[in-house]
Amino acid sequence: MPKTYYVCGICGETDEHWDTDGWLVAQKRDAPKGELVIRCPSCRTANSERLAIGFEPEPIFDLEICKRDLKDAEPYESPGADEPLKAIFIGTVFNLCPSHKYYQPFACSNVTDEEAEEDAAWFAQADEELDTIGAWLDSGEGDPCDLFVVTFAKEVEGIFIHKSDQAAINKAEAILQMLEDYPVLDEDDYDRTRADMGEEEEFEERISGPGEYARSTTPP
Protein backbone atom coordinates (compact mmCIF):
# COMPACT_ATOMS: atom_id res chain seq x y z
CA MET A 1 0.00 0.00 0.00
CA PRO A 2 1.50 3.40 -0.96
CA LYS A 3 2.58 5.60 1.91
CA THR A 4 2.02 9.34 2.16
CA TYR A 5 4.87 11.50 3.42
CA TYR A 6 4.87 15.16 4.33
CA VAL A 7 7.94 17.17 3.36
CA CYS A 8 8.83 20.36 5.24
CA GLY A 9 8.86 23.31 2.85
CA ILE A 10 11.90 24.82 4.56
CA CYS A 11 14.38 22.11 5.57
CA GLY A 12 13.05 19.14 3.57
CA GLU A 13 12.52 16.88 6.58
CA THR A 14 9.98 14.12 5.85
CA ASP A 15 7.52 12.24 8.02
CA GLU A 16 4.69 9.82 7.45
CA HIS A 17 1.25 11.39 7.40
CA TRP A 18 0.06 9.64 10.60
CA ASP A 19 3.05 10.80 12.63
CA THR A 20 2.86 14.60 12.33
CA ASP A 21 2.73 15.72 15.98
CA GLY A 22 3.91 19.32 16.11
CA TRP A 23 3.91 19.71 12.35
CA LEU A 24 2.04 22.47 10.53
CA VAL A 25 -0.03 20.95 7.74
CA ALA A 26 -2.78 23.30 6.56
CA GLN A 27 -4.41 24.78 3.49
CA LYS A 28 -2.46 27.79 2.22
CA ARG A 29 -4.24 31.14 2.14
CA ASP A 30 -5.18 32.52 -1.28
CA ALA A 31 -4.03 29.34 -2.98
CA PRO A 32 -5.79 26.56 -4.95
CA LYS A 33 -7.50 23.96 -2.82
CA GLY A 34 -5.07 21.24 -1.85
CA GLU A 35 -1.98 23.48 -1.86
CA LEU A 36 -0.62 23.10 1.65
CA VAL A 37 1.70 24.86 4.03
CA ILE A 38 3.93 22.16 5.48
CA ARG A 39 6.47 22.84 8.22
CA CYS A 40 8.24 20.43 10.55
CA PRO A 41 8.27 21.28 14.29
CA SER A 42 11.70 22.93 13.98
CA CYS A 43 10.62 25.20 11.10
CA ARG A 44 7.10 25.96 12.32
CA THR A 45 6.88 29.60 13.34
CA ALA A 46 4.32 32.38 13.69
CA ASN A 47 5.45 33.51 10.24
CA SER A 48 4.64 30.17 8.64
CA GLU A 49 1.26 30.04 10.42
CA ARG A 50 0.53 33.45 8.87
CA LEU A 51 0.37 31.62 5.51
CA ALA A 52 -2.14 29.01 6.68
CA ILE A 53 -5.92 29.09 6.88
CA GLY A 54 -7.29 28.50 10.36
CA PHE A 55 -4.58 30.37 12.27
CA GLU A 56 -4.96 33.85 13.72
CA PRO A 57 -1.66 35.68 13.17
CA GLU A 58 -0.03 37.45 16.07
CA PRO A 59 0.11 41.28 15.82
CA ILE A 60 3.35 42.65 14.42
CA PHE A 61 3.17 46.15 15.93
CA ASP A 62 2.23 47.76 19.20
CA LEU A 63 0.06 50.36 17.50
CA GLU A 64 -0.31 52.52 20.61
CA ILE A 65 3.46 52.98 20.81
CA CYS A 66 3.59 53.67 17.07
CA LYS A 67 0.90 56.37 17.38
CA ARG A 68 2.62 57.95 20.37
CA ASP A 69 6.05 58.09 18.74
CA LEU A 70 4.70 59.29 15.40
CA LYS A 71 3.00 62.11 17.24
CA ASP A 72 6.32 63.11 18.84
CA ALA A 73 8.37 62.75 15.62
CA GLU A 74 9.61 65.84 13.77
CA PRO A 75 7.94 66.58 10.40
CA TYR A 76 10.16 66.52 7.31
CA GLU A 77 9.79 67.14 3.59
CA SER A 78 10.16 64.17 1.26
CA PRO A 79 10.53 64.34 -2.56
CA GLY A 80 7.28 63.34 -4.21
CA ALA A 81 5.15 63.85 -1.11
CA ASP A 82 2.51 66.57 -1.25
CA GLU A 83 2.56 67.06 2.53
CA PRO A 84 5.20 66.90 5.28
CA LEU A 85 5.70 63.43 6.74
CA LYS A 86 6.62 61.94 10.10
CA ALA A 87 8.56 58.69 10.51
CA ILE A 88 9.97 56.39 13.17
CA PHE A 89 12.73 53.89 12.59
CA ILE A 90 11.65 50.38 13.67
CA GLY A 91 14.55 48.18 12.54
CA THR A 92 15.93 46.49 9.44
CA VAL A 93 14.83 43.68 7.16
CA PHE A 94 17.53 41.56 8.78
CA ASN A 95 15.81 41.51 12.18
CA LEU A 96 12.15 42.02 11.20
CA CYS A 97 11.38 40.03 8.05
CA PRO A 98 10.91 36.26 8.43
CA SER A 99 13.75 35.44 6.02
CA HIS A 100 16.14 37.98 7.61
CA LYS A 101 17.38 38.69 4.09
CA TYR A 102 17.39 41.64 1.69
CA TYR A 103 16.53 41.01 -1.96
CA GLN A 104 14.62 42.39 -4.92
CA PRO A 105 12.03 40.59 -7.10
CA PHE A 106 14.49 40.68 -10.02
CA ALA A 107 17.47 39.58 -7.88
CA CYS A 108 16.38 36.97 -5.36
CA SER A 109 18.73 34.02 -5.76
CA ASN A 110 19.53 34.21 -2.04
CA VAL A 111 15.98 33.37 -0.95
CA THR A 112 13.74 30.33 -1.42
CA ASP A 113 10.15 30.48 -2.67
CA GLU A 114 8.93 29.51 0.81
CA GLU A 115 10.95 32.30 2.47
CA ALA A 116 9.68 34.83 -0.08
CA GLU A 117 6.08 33.76 0.63
CA GLU A 118 6.53 34.26 4.37
CA ASP A 119 8.09 37.68 3.78
CA ALA A 120 5.20 38.70 1.51
CA ALA A 121 2.66 37.59 4.13
CA TRP A 122 4.53 39.56 6.81
CA PHE A 123 4.55 42.76 4.73
CA ALA A 124 0.85 42.33 3.86
CA GLN A 125 -0.09 42.00 7.53
CA ALA A 126 2.17 44.94 8.47
CA ASP A 127 0.41 47.12 5.89
CA GLU A 128 -3.03 46.07 7.15
CA GLU A 129 -2.16 46.86 10.77
CA LEU A 130 -0.57 50.23 10.02
CA ASP A 131 -3.44 51.24 7.75
CA THR A 132 -5.72 51.26 10.81
CA ILE A 133 -3.73 54.21 12.23
CA GLY A 134 -3.24 56.02 8.90
CA ALA A 135 0.38 54.93 8.52
CA TRP A 136 2.42 52.70 6.23
CA LEU A 137 5.75 50.88 6.05
CA ASP A 138 8.57 52.35 4.00
CA SER A 139 12.25 51.69 3.44
CA GLY A 140 15.00 54.19 4.00
CA GLU A 141 16.13 56.47 1.21
CA GLY A 142 19.74 56.11 2.31
CA ASP A 143 19.68 52.39 3.15
CA PRO A 144 16.88 50.25 1.64
CA CYS A 145 17.38 47.70 4.42
CA ASP A 146 16.07 50.17 7.01
CA LEU A 147 12.33 50.10 7.73
CA PHE A 148 10.23 53.03 8.91
CA VAL A 149 6.63 53.54 9.97
CA VAL A 150 5.51 56.69 8.13
CA THR A 151 2.45 58.93 8.26
CA PHE A 152 1.40 62.40 7.12
CA ALA A 153 2.22 65.22 9.53
CA LYS A 154 -1.33 66.52 9.69
CA GLU A 155 -1.97 69.81 11.46
CA VAL A 156 -5.20 70.24 13.39
CA GLU A 157 -6.82 73.55 12.41
CA GLY A 158 -9.87 73.21 14.61
CA ILE A 159 -11.84 70.92 16.88
CA PHE A 160 -15.60 70.65 16.58
CA ILE A 161 -17.79 69.32 19.39
CA HIS A 162 -21.42 68.37 18.99
CA LYS A 163 -23.72 70.46 21.17
CA SER A 164 -25.13 67.31 22.78
CA ASP A 165 -21.73 66.27 24.21
CA GLN A 166 -21.76 68.39 27.35
CA ALA A 167 -18.80 66.58 28.94
CA ALA A 168 -16.57 67.41 25.96
CA ILE A 169 -17.83 71.00 25.94
CA ASN A 170 -16.94 71.38 29.63
CA LYS A 171 -13.45 70.01 29.02
CA ALA A 172 -12.91 72.36 26.06
CA GLU A 173 -14.03 75.36 28.09
CA ALA A 174 -11.63 74.38 30.87
CA ILE A 175 -8.76 74.19 28.36
CA LEU A 176 -9.64 77.60 26.94
CA GLN A 177 -9.66 79.04 30.45
CA MET A 178 -6.18 77.65 31.06
CA LEU A 179 -4.92 79.15 27.78
CA GLU A 180 -6.01 82.61 28.86
CA ASP A 181 -3.12 82.59 31.33
CA TYR A 182 -0.63 81.14 28.84
CA PRO A 183 2.27 83.63 28.71
CA VAL A 184 3.53 82.92 25.19
CA LEU A 185 1.48 84.78 22.58
CA ASP A 186 3.81 84.20 19.63
CA GLU A 187 5.67 80.86 19.60
CA ASP A 188 7.96 81.83 16.70
CA ASP A 189 9.01 85.03 18.41
CA TYR A 190 9.52 83.13 21.67
CA ASP A 191 11.80 80.57 19.97
CA ARG A 192 13.84 83.32 18.29
CA THR A 193 14.24 85.12 21.59
CA ARG A 194 15.40 81.97 23.34
CA ALA A 195 17.85 81.24 20.52
CA ASP A 196 19.28 84.77 20.79
CA MET A 197 19.74 84.21 24.52
CA GLY A 198 21.54 80.90 23.94
CA GLU A 199 18.86 78.86 25.68
CA GLU A 200 17.71 76.84 22.68
CA GLU A 201 20.88 74.76 22.28
CA GLU A 202 20.96 73.92 25.98
CA PHE A 203 17.31 72.85 25.85
CA GLU A 204 17.86 70.62 22.81
CA GLU A 205 20.76 68.88 24.58
CA ARG A 206 18.56 68.12 27.57
CA ILE A 207 15.69 66.56 25.61
CA SER A 208 17.70 64.63 23.00
CA GLY A 209 18.07 61.05 24.20
CA PRO A 210 17.25 57.48 23.19
CA GLY A 211 13.60 56.44 23.02
CA GLU A 212 12.10 53.13 24.12
CA TYR A 213 13.25 51.57 20.86
CA ALA A 214 15.63 52.61 18.12
CA ARG A 215 14.49 55.70 16.27
CA SER A 216 15.67 57.54 13.23
CA THR A 217 17.94 60.48 13.95
CA THR A 218 17.42 61.78 10.41
CA PRO A 219 14.46 61.47 8.04
CA PRO A 220 14.42 58.23 5.99
N, C-alpha and C positions, 0 to 999 in steps of 0.2 A: 504494500500500500504506500503510495507516495507520501512523503512527509512535507510539511510546510515549515519554512524557517523565516524568521524575521531578521532583517539585516539593518543594523544601526546606520542611519544616514550620515553620521559624522565619522565614527571610527571603524565601521565595517564589522563590528562584532556581530555574531549570529547566535540565534537561540531558537529552539523549537517552539511552535506556536502555543503549546500548552504549558510552557515554563517561562512565562514572561513577567514574573513578579518584579515590580519596580520599573518596568519598561513603560515607555510612552508609545502607545499604538492607537492612533486616532485619525479620523477623517481630517484632511487638511482644509483650512478655510479657503474659500474662493477658488476651489479646485474641482475638477471632475470627480464624480462619485467613485469611490474606490481608491483614490490617490491618498495615501496615508503619510502621516508624520510618524517616523519610527526612530526612537532614541533608546539606547541602552541606559541602565541606571546611572552610569558614569557620565553620560553625555546629556542626560535629561536636565533641563534647566527651565527657569521661568521664561527665558527667551524662546525655547523650543515649544513650550506650552502655548505661547502667544500665537503660534501658527495653527494650533489645533482647535477644532470645534469642541465645545463642551467644557472649556477651561476659561475662567475669568482672569484675565491678565492683571498682574499687580501694577499699581500706579508707578509711573516713572518719576514724576515730579511731586514735590511738596508745593502745591500751587499757592498756598498762603505766603510762603517764604518768597516765591517768585514775584508775587504781586507787591509785597513789601519792598523788596530790593529794587524792583523796576521803578517803583514810586520814588525811591531815594536816588536813583541813578541820574547822572548829568545828561541833559539832552545834547545831541550832536547832529551835524548835517552829514548826510550820506549821498553820494552821487546817484542820481536816478530816483531818489525819494522826494516826494512832493512836500513832505512835512518833516520836521525834526524827529529823530528817533531816540529811544533809550534802550540800553542793552546791558545784560549781565553775563559775565563769562561763567560757564558751568563746567567746563572740562574739555577734554579732547576725544576724538574718535577712538583713541587707543585705550581709554579707560571707561568709555560710556557705551559704545556700540558692542553688540554681542560678539562680533568677530575680532574686535580689538585691532582692526586693520584699516588702512586708508587705501582707497582705490577709486577708479573711475569706471563707468560702464564700458568705455572703449579700451580700458587697460586694467583688467581684473584677473590676471593670471595667478595672482597671489591669494585668491579666495575661491572656495568651492561654491557650487550652486546652493548647497544647504546653508552655508554661512551667509551668502548674499540674501537668501530668503529671510533669514532671521534678522539681518540688518534692516531689510525693507520693512518688515513687520514692526520693528522697534521705531523706526522713523515715522511710520504711519500712526502708531499710537501716540508718539510724542507730539505730532502735529494736532491730533484730535484733542489731547489734553490741553495744550497751550491755546488752542482756538477758543476754549471756554473762557479764557481771561483776556482775549483780544491780543494774543501774542503769537509768535512763531519762532521756529528754530532756524538759525542761520550760521554759516561758517564765517571764519575770520577773513577779512580782506588781505591781511598780511600773511596769515598761515591758514590754509584751508583745513587743517586738522583741528583747529580750535572751533568750539561750538558755543554759540551765544543764544540766549533767549532775548528776543527783540520785540518791541512794541512801539507804537507811535507816542510821541511826547505830547499828548493832548493837553490843552490849557482850558480850565473851566472858566467860562465867562460869566456864568450866573447859575444860581440854584433856585429851582421853582418848587414850591411846596403847595400841595392841594389844601384848600381852605378847611377841609374836613379833618385834616391831621393836626389836631391841636397840640399834641405832644411835640411834634417837629417844629411847629410855629413857636412854641415856648422856648425850645432850645435855640432856634435861630435868633430870637429876640435877645436871649441871654448873651449869645456870641456878639451881636451888634453892640450891646451895652459894654462888653469888655473892650471892643475895638475903639470905643469913644475915648478911652484912656491910653490908647496905644501911642507912644511918643514919636514913632517914625512916620512922617507923612509922605516922604519920598524915598523909597528904598534905593533907587539909583544914586541919588545925592548922598544918602547915608553911606553907601558902599564907597563912593569916591572920597568922602571925607575920612573914612577909616583908613583907606589906602594911603591918603596923603599923610596921615598921622602914623603910618607904619604898623597899624594894628592888624591889617588884613593878612599879612604873611604869617604873623604869629598865630592867628586864629586858624589858618589853614593847616599849620603844622600840628596843632592840637587835635583837630578832628580827623586828620588823615591817618588811617590805620586799617589793619586787615579786618574783613568782615567775617561772618560765620563760615563762609566757604570762599573759595578763590574767586576773585572778581577781576574784571578787566580794568587795567589802569589807564588804557587808552581805548577809544572807540574801535570796534572791529573793522 
